[in-house]
Amino acid sequence: MLNISNNQLHKTVDLKEFKSGKIIFTKEYYKAFNKFLFVFAVLGIIALFLPWTQNITGQGLVTTLYPNQRPQTIQSQIPGRIEEWFVQEGDFVKKGDRILRISEVKSEYFDSKLIERTSEQISAKSSSVIAYKGKVDALKRQIVALKQEQKLKNEQAKNKLLQSKLKVKSDSIDFEAAKTNISIAKSQYDRTKTLQDEGLKAVKDVEEKRLKLQSTQAKLISQENKLLMSRNNILNAKLELSRINATYTDKISKAQSEMFTAKSSGFDAKAQVSKLENSKSNYSVRNSLLYITAPQNGFINKAIKGGIGGTFKAGEDLVGIMPEKYDLAVETFVRPIDLPLLHIGEKVRVQFDGWPAIVFSGWPNASYGTYGAKVVAIENFISKNGKYRILLAPDNTVHTWPKAIRVGSGARTIALLEDVPIWFELWRQLNSFPPNYYQPENGKKGTSDKKK
């Protein structure tokens, strides 16, 4: 009924006198529910002050702790053609076991006797080196002989020059003696002529003195001629000495030039021998590369380049291998804003794909199905996905990781940070604030020690 009048019916009529009114107005509603709400509110307020562990979550993959334990692909260092497979996918191989055989695809390596022919070329060139060495030794001996001969010839020419000089001295003395004789002969002739004019000497005596004077003059001319010839012999001896030096210098220079040419040819032959030996070594190594072998003990994962007769380039992936022994780890990725909160040795909880888990991120002790880990490496450069890569290793102080985990499976990580009240965490989440920035205890101790 609508209450459209000013007369209030409930004040004039007592509804509790009626049967239905007694049932309705005397009944207390929701007592238990109100008590429940009150208790729940009290418990909720108390729960707001319970401790909550701040955390950073991330998605990652199971990997290995060391790079040499991770799955890898095997490549060929040379291009080739697949000829034969020795393994199947899933086979276990040891280090050095043959995986497949390939053949050459380049025409310069088709010769099956390439190494033998290269060895023959090396032998021939080595003989050339020996021959050039012998020629150099022979030319050295020739040069030594020429120098000795030059020395003897020079001594001979010098002796001849000395003889010529002594002959000049001797002829000079004879020439001076002839001059003295002619002076004496002329004086005697003049005295005899004077005496003959005075009648003291006969004409015969004058003629004898004249004849003697003429003879002395002839001897003087002869001695002068001998002196000139002796002087000319000195010049000839000097010229001969110069000619000997020039001749033997030319011969020695020619022999030295031939020796240097032989040496140069020997060095060139030696360089060719070295080059051929290098080629032979390369051919030997290249032949060993015709068999693709396992780099370490492991299992064949997948034949990437299958079939027979297929060709491939150098460095192209041929087959994948998983090492036999490995230490599990987890690589996870965190946002750049969370990176300063992580440190080496930080505790992390890991949930693996395929392992059921009940996770309470704020109460790690109450979580079920998670495993302990710790931070061992933090990447210094951002990844392509815009996050930083963190490497986690198992924490041996808690439960060991399941043995059935395979490398490459997914994992969810929870990095445990500071303990705060729940109300603080709710307030932080509502305001989109990052977790509290703090330094681990080791870092604090180190800082305080430095300050001291």
Order of alpha helices (4+ residues) and beta strands (2+ residues): alpha-alpha-alpha-beta-beta-beta-beta-beta-alpha-alpha-beta-beta-beta-beta-beta-beta-beta-beta-beta-alpha-alpha
